[in-house]
Amino acid sequence: MAKIKVTQVKSKIGATSRQKKTLEALGLKRLNVTVEHEATPQILGMVDKVKHLLSVEK
């Protein structure tokens, strides 16, 4: 399965509580932190919900 690298590039201060929980579930707790995940439909759906706060590399 393909892997993706997800980096938080914007602050979560103005985000809703649901978006904050999604970021935490992805393993992103601070700005400029990069995590690597499998490109499963569940992960891609989570990334899509907070795409305005993230940078994604394949």
N, CA, C and O atoms as a CHARMM CRD file, in Angstrom:
* protein
*
  232
    1    1 MET  N      0.83400  -1.18000   0.00000 PROA 1      0.00000
    2    1 MET  CA     0.00000   0.00000   0.00000 PROA 1      0.00000
    3    1 MET  C      0.87800   1.24300   0.00000 PROA 1      0.00000
    4    1 MET  O      1.97000   1.23700   0.56700 PROA 1      0.00000
    5    2 ALA  N      0.40300   2.30200  -0.63200 PROA 2      0.00000
    6    2 ALA  CA     1.16900   3.54300  -0.73000 PROA 2      0.00000
    7    2 ALA  C      1.22500   4.24900   0.61500 PROA 2      0.00000
    8    2 ALA  O      0.33400   4.09800   1.45200 PROA 2      0.00000
    9    3 LYS  N      2.27300   5.01100   0.80500 PROA 3      0.00000
   10    3 LYS  CA     2.42900   5.79200   2.02100 PROA 3      0.00000
   11    3 LYS  C      2.30700   7.27000   1.66600 PROA 3      0.00000
   12    3 LYS  O      2.66000   7.68700   0.56300 PROA 3      0.00000
   13    4 ILE  N      1.80100   8.05600   2.61700 PROA 4      0.00000
   14    4 ILE  CA     1.75000   9.49900   2.44400 PROA 4      0.00000
   15    4 ILE  C      2.40500  10.15200   3.65500 PROA 4      0.00000
   16    4 ILE  O      2.35500   9.62100   4.76400 PROA 4      0.00000
   17    5 LYS  N      3.02500  11.32000   3.42400 PROA 5      0.00000
   18    5 LYS  CA     3.60200  12.10900   4.50300 PROA 5      0.00000
   19    5 LYS  C      2.69400  13.31300   4.71000 PROA 5      0.00000
   20    5 LYS  O      2.38500  14.04600   3.77100 PROA 5      0.00000
   21    6 VAL  N      2.27300  13.50000   5.95300 PROA 6      0.00000
   22    6 VAL  CA     1.35600  14.57700   6.29100 PROA 6      0.00000
   23    6 VAL  C      2.06700  15.51700   7.25500 PROA 6      0.00000
   24    6 VAL  O      2.60100  15.08000   8.27400 PROA 6      0.00000
   25    7 THR  N      2.07300  16.82300   6.92700 PROA 7      0.00000
   26    7 THR  CA     2.72000  17.83000   7.74900 PROA 7      0.00000
   27    7 THR  C      1.70600  18.90600   8.10700 PROA 7      0.00000
   28    7 THR  O      0.99200  19.40300   7.23600 PROA 7      0.00000
   29    8 GLN  N      1.63800  19.26800   9.38200 PROA 8      0.00000
   30    8 GLN  CA     0.76300  20.36300   9.78900 PROA 8      0.00000
   31    8 GLN  C      1.48700  21.67000   9.51300 PROA 8      0.00000
   32    8 GLN  O      2.57800  21.90000  10.03600 PROA 8      0.00000
   33    9 VAL  N      0.88000  22.54100   8.68400 PROA 9      0.00000
   34    9 VAL  CA     1.52400  23.79800   8.30400 PROA 9      0.00000
   35    9 VAL  C      0.78300  25.01900   8.83100 PROA 9      0.00000
   36    9 VAL  O      1.32400  26.12500   8.79900 PROA 9      0.00000
   37   10 LYS  N     -0.44100  24.84300   9.31500 PROA 10     0.00000
   38   10 LYS  CA    -1.19800  25.95000   9.89900 PROA 10     0.00000
   39   10 LYS  C     -1.63400  25.57900  11.30600 PROA 10     0.00000
   40   10 LYS  O     -1.78700  24.40400  11.63800 PROA 10     0.00000
   41   11 SER  N     -1.82900  26.60300  12.12400 PROA 11     0.00000
   42   11 SER  CA    -2.21200  26.39700  13.50700 PROA 11     0.00000
   43   11 SER  C     -3.64600  25.89200  13.62600 PROA 11     0.00000
   44   11 SER  O     -4.49300  26.17600  12.77800 PROA 11     0.00000
   45   12 LYS  N     -3.89800  25.14600  14.68400 PROA 12     0.00000
   46   12 LYS  CA    -5.24000  24.63600  14.93200 PROA 12     0.00000
   47   12 LYS  C     -6.03800  25.54000  15.86500 PROA 12     0.00000
   48   12 LYS  O     -7.10900  25.14900  16.32900 PROA 12     0.00000
   49   13 ILE  N     -5.54200  26.72700  16.14500 PROA 13     0.00000
   50   13 ILE  CA    -6.19600  27.61800  17.09900 PROA 13     0.00000
   51   13 ILE  C     -7.61700  27.96300  16.67600 PROA 13     0.00000
   52   13 ILE  O     -8.51800  27.93300  17.51400 PROA 13     0.00000
   53   14 GLY  N     -7.85100  28.28800  15.41500 PROA 14     0.00000
   54   14 GLY  CA    -9.18500  28.66400  14.96900 PROA 14     0.00000
   55   14 GLY  C    -10.04400  27.49600  14.53000 PROA 14     0.00000
   56   14 GLY  O    -11.17400  27.69800  14.08700 PROA 14     0.00000
   57   15 ALA  N     -9.54100  26.29000  14.64200 PROA 15     0.00000
   58   15 ALA  CA   -10.25700  25.10700  14.15800 PROA 15     0.00000
   59   15 ALA  C    -11.33100  24.67400  15.15200 PROA 15     0.00000
   60   15 ALA  O    -11.27900  25.01300  16.33400 PROA 15     0.00000
   61   16 THR  N    -12.29900  23.92300  14.64900 PROA 16     0.00000
   62   16 THR  CA   -13.33700  23.38800  15.52100 PROA 16     0.00000
   63   16 THR  C    -12.75400  22.26300  16.36500 PROA 16     0.00000
   64   16 THR  O    -11.67500  21.74800  16.07200 PROA 16     0.00000
   65   17 SER  N    -13.47200  21.88900  17.40900 PROA 17     0.00000
   66   17 SER  CA   -12.97200  20.82000  18.28500 PROA 17     0.00000
   67   17 SER  C    -12.88100  19.50000  17.52200 PROA 17     0.00000
   68   17 SER  O    -11.99300  18.68900  17.78700 PROA 17     0.00000
   69   18 ARG  N    -13.79400  19.28300  16.57600 PROA 18     0.00000
   70   18 ARG  CA   -13.76500  18.05800  15.77900 PROA 18     0.00000
   71   18 ARG  C    -12.51300  18.00300  14.89900 PROA 18     0.00000
   72   18 ARG  O    -11.90500  16.94400  14.74700 PROA 18     0.00000
   73   19 GLN  N    -12.12900  19.14600  14.32200 PROA 19     0.00000
   74   19 GLN  CA   -10.91800  19.19500  13.51200 PROA 19     0.00000
   75   19 GLN  C     -9.68100  18.99200  14.37300 PROA 19     0.00000
   76   19 GLN  O     -8.72400  18.35100  13.94000 PROA 19     0.00000
   77   20 LYS  N     -9.68800  19.53200  15.58700 PROA 20     0.00000
   78   20 LYS  CA    -8.55400  19.34400  16.49900 PROA 20     0.00000
   79   20 LYS  C     -8.39100  17.86900  16.85100 PROA 20     0.00000
   80   20 LYS  O     -7.27100  17.36300  16.92000 PROA 20     0.00000
   81   21 LYS  N     -9.50100  17.18900  17.07200 PROA 21     0.00000
   82   21 LYS  CA    -9.44300  15.76400  17.38200 PROA 21     0.00000
   83   21 LYS  C     -8.95000  14.96300  16.18600 PROA 21     0.00000
   84   21 LYS  O     -8.24100  13.97200  16.35500 PROA 21     0.00000
   85   22 THR  N     -9.31500  15.37800  14.98600 PROA 22     0.00000
   86   22 THR  CA    -8.83800  14.70400  13.77900 PROA 22     0.00000
   87   22 THR  C     -7.33300  14.85900  13.63900 PROA 22     0.00000
   88   22 THR  O     -6.64000  13.90000  13.30000 PROA 22     0.00000
   89   23 LEU  N     -6.81800  16.06500  13.90000 PROA 23     0.00000
   90   23 LEU  CA    -5.36600  16.27600  13.84700 PROA 23     0.00000
   91   23 LEU  C     -4.65000  15.39600  14.87000 PROA 23     0.00000
   92   23 LEU  O     -3.61000  14.81000  14.56900 PROA 23     0.00000
   93   24 GLU  N     -5.20200  15.30700  16.06700 PROA 24     0.00000
   94   24 GLU  CA    -4.57900  14.48000  17.10200 PROA 24     0.00000
   95   24 GLU  C     -4.62000  13.00700  16.72000 PROA 24     0.00000
   96   24 GLU  O     -3.67200  12.26800  16.98600 PROA 24     0.00000
   97   25 ALA  N     -5.72000  12.57700  16.09500 PROA 25     0.00000
   98   25 ALA  CA    -5.83900  11.18300  15.66100 PROA 25     0.00000
   99   25 ALA  C     -4.82500  10.86300  14.56400 PROA 25     0.00000
  100   25 ALA  O     -4.37500   9.72400  14.44400 PROA 25     0.00000
  101   26 LEU  N     -4.46800  11.86700  13.76600 PROA 26     0.00000
  102   26 LEU  CA    -3.44100  11.67700  12.73700 PROA 26     0.00000
  103   26 LEU  C     -2.03300  11.69700  13.33200 PROA 26     0.00000
  104   26 LEU  O     -1.07000  11.35800  12.64400 PROA 26     0.00000
  105   27 GLY  N     -1.90100  12.08700  14.59200 PROA 27     0.00000
  106   27 GLY  CA    -0.59500  12.12000  15.23900 PROA 27     0.00000
  107   27 GLY  C      0.08600  13.46400  15.14000 PROA 27     0.00000
  108   27 GLY  O      1.29600  13.56500  15.34000 PROA 27     0.00000
  109   28 LEU  N     -0.68600  14.51000  14.82900 PROA 28     0.00000
  110   28 LEU  CA    -0.12600  15.85400  14.67600 PROA 28     0.00000
  111   28 LEU  C     -0.47200  16.68500  15.90200 PROA 28     0.00000
  112   28 LEU  O     -1.63700  17.00400  16.13600 PROA 28     0.00000
  113   29 LYS  N      0.54900  17.03400  16.68500 PROA 29     0.00000
  114   29 LYS  CA     0.31100  17.78600  17.91300 PROA 29     0.00000
  115   29 LYS  C      0.89000  19.19100  17.85400 PROA 29     0.00000
  116   29 LYS  O      0.47600  20.05100  18.63100 PROA 29     0.00000
  117   30 ARG  N      1.83000  19.44900  16.96000 PROA 30     0.00000
  118   30 ARG  CA     2.46400  20.75800  16.85100 PROA 30     0.00000
  119   30 ARG  C      2.62200  21.13000  15.38600 PROA 30     0.00000
  120   30 ARG  O      2.47700  20.28600  14.50100 PROA 30     0.00000
  121   31 LEU  N      2.91700  22.38800  15.13900 PROA 31     0.00000
  122   31 LEU  CA     3.20400  22.83800  13.78500 PROA 31     0.00000
  123   31 LEU  C      4.49700  22.20600  13.27700 PROA 31     0.00000
  124   31 LEU  O      5.40600  21.90900  14.05200 PROA 31     0.00000
  125   32 ASN  N      4.56200  22.01100  11.97900 PROA 32     0.00000
  126   32 ASN  CA     5.74400  21.50300  11.28300 PROA 32     0.00000
  127   32 ASN  C      6.15300  20.10200  11.71600 PROA 32     0.00000
  128   32 ASN  O      7.31100  19.71800  11.55800 PROA 32     0.00000
  129   33 VAL  N      5.21500  19.33900  12.25800 PROA 33     0.00000
  130   33 VAL  CA     5.46300  17.93900  12.58800 PROA 33     0.00000
  131   33 VAL  C      5.00000  17.09500  11.41200 PROA 33     0.00000
  132   33 VAL  O      3.90500  17.30600  10.89100 PROA 33     0.00000
  133   34 THR  N      5.81600  16.14900  10.99200 PROA 34     0.00000
  134   34 THR  CA     5.49200  15.28900   9.86900 PROA 34     0.00000
  135   34 THR  C      5.29600  13.85700  10.36600 PROA 34     0.00000
  136   34 THR  O      6.09400  13.34000  11.14800 PROA 34     0.00000
  137   35 VAL  N      4.22900  13.23500   9.90000 PROA 35     0.00000
  138   35 VAL  CA     3.97400  11.83100  10.20000 PROA 35     0.00000
  139   35 VAL  C      3.73500  11.09800   8.89400 PROA 35     0.00000
  140   35 VAL  O      3.32600  11.69100   7.89600 PROA 35     0.00000
  141   36 GLU  N      3.99600   9.80600   8.91500 PROA 36     0.00000
  142   36 GLU  CA     3.81900   8.98300   7.72000 PROA 36     0.00000
  143   36 GLU  C      2.73500   7.95100   7.99400 PROA 36     0.00000
  144   36 GLU  O      2.75700   7.26800   9.01800 PROA 36     0.00000
  145   37 HSD  N      1.77900   7.84500   7.06300 PROA 37     0.00000
  146   37 HSD  CA     0.66400   6.92400   7.20700 PROA 37     0.00000
  147   37 HSD  C      0.48400   6.13200   5.91600 PROA 37     0.00000
  148   37 HSD  O      0.91300   6.55200   4.84200 PROA 37     0.00000
  149   38 GLU  N     -0.16000   4.97700   6.05200 PROA 38     0.00000
  150   38 GLU  CA    -0.61100   4.23200   4.87700 PROA 38     0.00000
  151   38 GLU  C     -1.76800   5.01100   4.24600 PROA 38     0.00000
  152   38 GLU  O     -2.54400   5.64700   4.95900 PROA 38     0.00000
  153   39 ALA  N     -1.88700   4.96600   2.94100 PROA 39     0.00000
  154   39 ALA  CA    -2.93100   5.70700   2.23300 PROA 39     0.00000
  155   39 ALA  C     -4.21500   4.88800   2.18300 PROA 39     0.00000
  156   39 ALA  O     -4.66400   4.49300   1.10700 PROA 39     0.00000
  157   40 THR  N     -4.80200   4.63400   3.34600 PROA 40     0.00000
  158   40 THR  CA    -6.06700   3.90900   3.41400 PROA 40     0.00000
  159   40 THR  C     -7.21900   4.89800   3.23900 PROA 40     0.00000
  160   40 THR  O     -7.02600   6.09800   3.43900 PROA 40     0.00000
  161   41 PRO  N     -8.40100   4.42800   2.87300 PROA 41     0.00000
  162   41 PRO  CA    -9.55000   5.33600   2.73500 PROA 41     0.00000
  163   41 PRO  C     -9.86700   6.10300   4.02300 PROA 41     0.00000
  164   41 PRO  O    -10.30800   7.25100   3.96300 PROA 41     0.00000
  165   42 GLN  N     -9.64800   5.48400   5.17900 PROA 42     0.00000
  166   42 GLN  CA    -9.92500   6.14700   6.44700 PROA 42     0.00000
  167   42 GLN  C     -8.97000   7.32000   6.66600 PROA 42     0.00000
  168   42 GLN  O     -9.39700   8.41000   7.04700 PROA 42     0.00000
  169   43 ILE  N     -7.69000   7.09700   6.42600 PROA 43     0.00000
  170   43 ILE  CA    -6.69200   8.15200   6.60700 PROA 43     0.00000
  171   43 ILE  C     -6.91300   9.27000   5.58600 PROA 43     0.00000
  172   43 ILE  O     -6.83400  10.44800   5.93600 PROA 43     0.00000
  173   44 LEU  N     -7.18800   8.91600   4.33400 PROA 44     0.00000
  174   44 LEU  CA    -7.41300   9.92600   3.30900 PROA 44     0.00000
  175   44 LEU  C     -8.65000  10.76500   3.61800 PROA 44     0.00000
  176   44 LEU  O     -8.67200  11.95900   3.31900 PROA 44     0.00000
  177   45 GLY  N     -9.67200  10.16400   4.20800 PROA 45     0.00000
  178   45 GLY  CA   -10.85800  10.91000   4.61200 PROA 45     0.00000
  179   45 GLY  C    -10.55200  11.88600   5.73200 PROA 45     0.00000
  180   45 GLY  O    -11.05700  13.00900   5.73800 PROA 45     0.00000
  181   46 MET  N     -9.71800  11.45900   6.68800 PROA 46     0.00000
  182   46 MET  CA    -9.32200  12.34700   7.77700 PROA 46     0.00000
  183   46 MET  C     -8.49700  13.51100   7.25300 PROA 46     0.00000
  184   46 MET  O     -8.67700  14.65000   7.68300 PROA 46     0.00000
  185   47 VAL  N     -7.59100  13.22400   6.32600 PROA 47     0.00000
  186   47 VAL  CA    -6.76300  14.27100   5.73500 PROA 47     0.00000
  187   47 VAL  C     -7.63700  15.25800   4.96200 PROA 47     0.00000
  188   47 VAL  O     -7.38500  16.46300   4.99800 PROA 47     0.00000
  189   48 ASP  N     -8.64700  14.76800   4.27300 PROA 48     0.00000
  190   48 ASP  CA    -9.52800  15.63600   3.49200 PROA 48     0.00000
  191   48 ASP  C    -10.30100  16.60000   4.38600 PROA 48     0.00000
  192   48 ASP  O    -10.57700  17.72900   3.97800 PROA 48     0.00000
  193   49 LYS  N    -10.65300  16.17500   5.59400 PROA 49     0.00000
  194   49 LYS  CA   -11.41600  17.02500   6.51200 PROA 49     0.00000
  195   49 LYS  C    -10.59700  18.19700   7.05100 PROA 49     0.00000
  196   49 LYS  O    -11.16500  19.23100   7.40100 PROA 49     0.00000
  197   50 VAL  N     -9.28400  18.05400   7.12300 PROA 50     0.00000
  198   50 VAL  CA    -8.44300  19.13400   7.65300 PROA 50     0.00000
  199   50 VAL  C     -7.37300  19.54900   6.64500 PROA 50     0.00000
  200   50 VAL  O     -6.28900  19.98500   7.03000 PROA 50     0.00000
  201   51 LYS  N     -7.67900  19.41200   5.35500 PROA 51     0.00000
  202   51 LYS  CA    -6.68400  19.69100   4.31900 PROA 51     0.00000
  203   51 LYS  C     -6.21200  21.14500   4.30900 PROA 51     0.00000
  204   51 LYS  O     -5.12000  21.43100   3.82000 PROA 51     0.00000
  205   52 HSD  N     -7.01900  22.06600   4.84200 PROA 52     0.00000
  206   52 HSD  CA    -6.63200  23.46600   4.87900 PROA 52     0.00000
  207   52 HSD  C     -5.53700  23.72600   5.92700 PROA 52     0.00000
  208   52 HSD  O     -4.94300  24.80400   5.94300 PROA 52     0.00000
  209   53 LEU  N     -5.27700  22.76800   6.78100 PROA 53     0.00000
  210   53 LEU  CA    -4.23700  22.91500   7.80500 PROA 53     0.00000
  211   53 LEU  C     -2.98300  22.09200   7.49800 PROA 53     0.00000
  212   53 LEU  O     -1.98400  22.19000   8.21200 PROA 53     0.00000
  213   54 LEU  N     -3.03500  21.28500   6.44400 PROA 54     0.00000
  214   54 LEU  CA    -1.99200  20.29600   6.18200 PROA 54     0.00000
  215   54 LEU  C     -1.30100  20.48900   4.84400 PROA 54     0.00000
  216   54 LEU  O     -1.79600  21.17800   3.95100 PROA 54     0.00000
  217   55 SER  N     -0.14500  19.86000   4.73700 PROA 55     0.00000
  218   55 SER  CA     0.55700  19.67000   3.48000 PROA 55     0.00000
  219   55 SER  C      0.76300  18.15900   3.33600 PROA 55     0.00000
  220   55 SER  O      1.21400  17.49600   4.27000 PROA 55     0.00000
  221   56 VAL  N      0.42400  17.61400   2.14400 PROA 56     0.00000
  222   56 VAL  CA     0.47700  16.17000   1.93800 PROA 56     0.00000
  223   56 VAL  C      1.43300  15.85000   0.79800 PROA 56     0.00000
  224   56 VAL  O      1.35300  16.44300  -0.27800 PROA 56     0.00000
  225   57 GLU  N      2.34000  14.90300   1.04300 PROA 57     0.00000
  226   57 GLU  CA     3.25200  14.40200   0.01500 PROA 57     0.00000
  227   57 GLU  C      3.00900  12.92200  -0.17000 PROA 57     0.00000
  228   57 GLU  O      2.69600  12.21600   0.78900 PROA 57     0.00000
  229   58 LYS  N      3.15000  12.44700  -1.38800 PROA 58     0.00000
  230   58 LYS  CA     2.94400  11.01600  -1.65400 PROA 58     0.00000
  231   58 LYS  C      4.22700  10.25600  -1.56900 PROA 58     0.00000
  232   58 LYS  O      4.23800   9.04000  -1.76400 PROA 58     0.00000
